[in-house]
Amino acid sequence: MIAILACLSAALAIGAGAFGAHGVADPKAAEWLRTGGIYQLIHAVGALAIMGVARGAAAVMLVGAAIFAISLYVMALGGPKWLGAITPIGGTLMIAGWLWAAWNFSRP
Protein backbone atom coordinates (compact mmCIF):
# COMPACT_ATOMS: atom_id res chain seq x y z
CA MET A 1 0.00 0.00 0.00
CA ILE A 2 2.84 2.43 0.77
CA ALA A 3 4.34 1.83 -2.67
CA ILE A 4 1.01 2.54 -4.38
CA LEU A 5 0.49 5.73 -2.37
CA ALA A 6 4.05 6.85 -3.04
CA CYS A 7 3.60 6.35 -6.79
CA LEU A 8 0.28 8.22 -6.79
CA SER A 9 1.90 10.96 -4.73
CA ALA A 10 4.72 11.29 -7.27
CA ALA A 11 2.23 11.49 -10.13
CA LEU A 12 0.25 14.23 -8.34
CA ALA A 13 3.47 16.12 -7.61
CA ILE A 14 4.50 16.10 -11.26
CA GLY A 15 1.04 17.25 -12.32
CA ALA A 16 1.06 20.08 -9.79
CA GLY A 17 4.51 21.20 -10.86
CA ALA A 18 3.54 21.15 -14.53
CA PHE A 19 0.36 23.08 -13.82
CA GLY A 20 2.37 25.64 -11.85
CA ALA A 21 4.81 26.03 -14.71
CA HIS A 22 2.26 26.23 -17.53
CA GLY A 23 -1.26 26.70 -16.24
CA VAL A 24 -1.35 29.61 -13.80
CA ALA A 25 -0.61 33.26 -14.30
CA ASP A 26 -0.28 34.29 -10.65
CA PRO A 27 3.41 34.07 -9.64
CA LYS A 28 2.56 33.27 -5.99
CA ALA A 29 0.25 30.42 -7.04
CA ALA A 30 2.93 29.09 -9.39
CA GLU A 31 5.48 29.16 -6.56
CA TRP A 32 3.13 27.29 -4.20
CA LEU A 33 2.52 24.62 -6.84
CA ARG A 34 6.25 24.32 -7.55
CA THR A 35 7.19 24.11 -3.87
CA GLY A 36 4.47 21.58 -3.08
CA GLY A 37 5.41 19.51 -6.12
CA ILE A 38 9.10 19.41 -5.27
CA TYR A 39 8.58 18.43 -1.64
CA GLN A 40 5.89 15.88 -2.49
CA LEU A 41 7.99 14.25 -5.21
CA ILE A 42 11.11 14.05 -3.04
CA HIS A 43 9.17 12.41 -0.24
CA ALA A 44 7.39 9.98 -2.57
CA VAL A 45 10.77 8.77 -3.84
CA GLY A 46 12.17 8.76 -0.31
CA ALA A 47 9.27 6.65 0.93
CA LEU A 48 9.81 4.14 -1.88
CA ALA A 49 13.51 3.97 -1.05
CA ILE A 50 13.06 3.24 2.66
CA MET A 51 9.76 1.39 2.86
CA GLY A 52 11.46 -2.00 3.16
CA VAL A 53 13.49 -0.98 6.21
CA ALA A 54 11.48 1.84 7.78
CA ARG A 55 7.85 1.32 6.79
CA GLY A 56 6.43 3.53 9.54
CA ALA A 57 8.83 6.34 8.69
CA ALA A 58 7.88 6.07 5.02
CA ALA A 59 4.18 6.36 5.92
CA VAL A 60 4.82 9.42 8.10
CA MET A 61 6.78 11.02 5.25
CA LEU A 62 3.90 10.46 2.83
CA VAL A 63 1.30 11.84 5.23
CA GLY A 64 3.47 14.87 5.95
CA ALA A 65 4.13 15.50 2.28
CA ALA A 66 0.41 15.22 1.51
CA ILE A 67 -0.55 17.73 4.20
CA PHE A 68 2.25 20.09 3.17
CA ALA A 69 1.69 19.93 -0.58
CA ILE A 70 -2.09 19.74 -0.67
CA SER A 71 -2.44 22.77 1.58
CA LEU A 72 -0.25 24.70 -0.88
CA TYR A 73 -2.13 23.34 -3.90
CA VAL A 74 -5.50 24.37 -2.47
CA MET A 75 -4.24 27.89 -1.72
CA ALA A 76 -2.78 28.13 -5.23
CA LEU A 77 -6.17 27.22 -6.67
CA GLY A 78 -7.91 29.99 -4.71
CA GLY A 79 -8.62 28.23 -1.43
CA PRO A 80 -8.50 30.00 1.91
CA LYS A 81 -5.12 31.42 2.90
CA TRP A 82 -5.53 30.16 6.48
CA LEU A 83 -4.45 26.78 5.10
CA GLY A 84 -0.94 28.25 5.25
CA ALA A 85 -1.14 27.59 8.99
CA ILE A 86 -1.58 23.86 8.25
CA THR A 87 1.42 23.60 5.93
CA PRO A 88 4.02 23.48 8.77
CA ILE A 89 2.26 20.45 10.26
CA GLY A 90 3.13 18.58 7.08
CA GLY A 91 6.69 19.88 7.23
CA THR A 92 7.03 18.71 10.81
CA LEU A 93 5.79 15.25 9.85
CA MET A 94 8.27 15.08 6.95
CA ILE A 95 11.11 15.93 9.34
CA ALA A 96 9.82 13.36 11.83
CA GLY A 97 9.73 10.73 9.08
CA TRP A 98 13.37 11.36 8.18
CA LEU A 99 14.43 11.27 11.85
CA TRP A 100 12.50 8.02 12.35
CA ALA A 101 14.19 6.60 9.26
CA ALA A 102 17.61 7.63 10.61
CA TRP A 103 16.82 5.89 13.87
CA ASN A 104 15.76 2.74 11.98
CA PHE A 105 18.97 2.75 9.93
CA SER A 106 21.14 3.34 13.01
CA ARG A 107 20.00 0.14 14.71
CA PRO A 108 22.14 -2.94 14.21
C-alpha positions as CSV (number, residue, x, y, z in Angstrom):
1,M,0.0,0.0,0.0
2,I,2.8,2.4,0.8
3,A,4.3,1.8,-2.7
4,I,1.0,2.5,-4.4
5,L,0.5,5.7,-2.4
6,A,4.1,6.9,-3.0
7,C,3.6,6.3,-6.8
8,L,0.3,8.2,-6.8
9,S,1.9,11.0,-4.7
10,A,4.7,11.3,-7.3
11,A,2.2,11.5,-10.1
12,L,0.3,14.2,-8.3
13,A,3.5,16.1,-7.6
14,I,4.5,16.1,-11.3
15,G,1.0,17.2,-12.3
16,A,1.1,20.1,-9.8
17,G,4.5,21.2,-10.9
18,A,3.5,21.2,-14.5
19,F,0.4,23.1,-13.8
20,G,2.4,25.6,-11.9
21,A,4.8,26.0,-14.7
22,H,2.3,26.2,-17.5
23,G,-1.3,26.7,-16.2
24,V,-1.3,29.6,-13.8
25,A,-0.6,33.3,-14.3
26,D,-0.3,34.3,-10.6
27,P,3.4,34.1,-9.6
28,K,2.6,33.3,-6.0
29,A,0.2,30.4,-7.0
30,A,2.9,29.1,-9.4
31,E,5.5,29.2,-6.6
32,W,3.1,27.3,-4.2
33,L,2.5,24.6,-6.8
34,R,6.2,24.3,-7.5
35,T,7.2,24.1,-3.9
36,G,4.5,21.6,-3.1
37,G,5.4,19.5,-6.1
38,I,9.1,19.4,-5.3
39,Y,8.6,18.4,-1.6
40,Q,5.9,15.9,-2.5
41,L,8.0,14.3,-5.2
42,I,11.1,14.1,-3.0
43,H,9.2,12.4,-0.2
44,A,7.4,10.0,-2.6
45,V,10.8,8.8,-3.8
46,G,12.2,8.8,-0.3
47,A,9.3,6.7,0.9
48,L,9.8,4.1,-1.9
49,A,13.5,4.0,-1.0
50,I,13.1,3.2,2.7
51,M,9.8,1.4,2.9
52,G,11.5,-2.0,3.2
53,V,13.5,-1.0,6.2
54,A,11.5,1.8,7.8
55,R,7.9,1.3,6.8
56,G,6.4,3.5,9.5
57,A,8.8,6.3,8.7
58,A,7.9,6.1,5.0
59,A,4.2,6.4,5.9
60,V,4.8,9.4,8.1
61,M,6.8,11.0,5.2
62,L,3.9,10.5,2.8
63,V,1.3,11.8,5.2
64,G,3.5,14.9,5.9
65,A,4.1,15.5,2.3
66,A,0.4,15.2,1.5
67,I,-0.5,17.7,4.2
68,F,2.3,20.1,3.2
69,A,1.7,19.9,-0.6
70,I,-2.1,19.7,-0.7
71,S,-2.4,22.8,1.6
72,L,-0.3,24.7,-0.9
73,Y,-2.1,23.3,-3.9
74,V,-5.5,24.4,-2.5
75,M,-4.2,27.9,-1.7
76,A,-2.8,28.1,-5.2
77,L,-6.2,27.2,-6.7
78,G,-7.9,30.0,-4.7
79,G,-8.6,28.2,-1.4
80,P,-8.5,30.0,1.9
81,K,-5.1,31.4,2.9
82,W,-5.5,30.2,6.5
83,L,-4.4,26.8,5.1
84,G,-0.9,28.2,5.2
85,A,-1.1,27.6,9.0
86,I,-1.6,23.9,8.3
87,T,1.4,23.6,5.9
88,P,4.0,23.5,8.8
89,I,2.3,20.5,10.3
90,G,3.1,18.6,7.1
91,G,6.7,19.9,7.2
92,T,7.0,18.7,10.8
93,L,5.8,15.2,9.9
94,M,8.3,15.1,7.0
95,I,11.1,15.9,9.3
96,A,9.8,13.4,11.8
97,G,9.7,10.7,9.1
98,W,13.4,11.4,8.2
99,L,14.4,11.3,11.8
100,W,12.5,8.0,12.4
101,A,14.2,6.6,9.3
102,A,17.6,7.6,10.6
103,W,16.8,5.9,13.9
104,N,15.8,2.7,12.0
105,F,19.0,2.8,9.9
106,S,21.1,3.3,13.0
107,R,20.0,0.1,14.7
108,P,22.1,-2.9,14.2
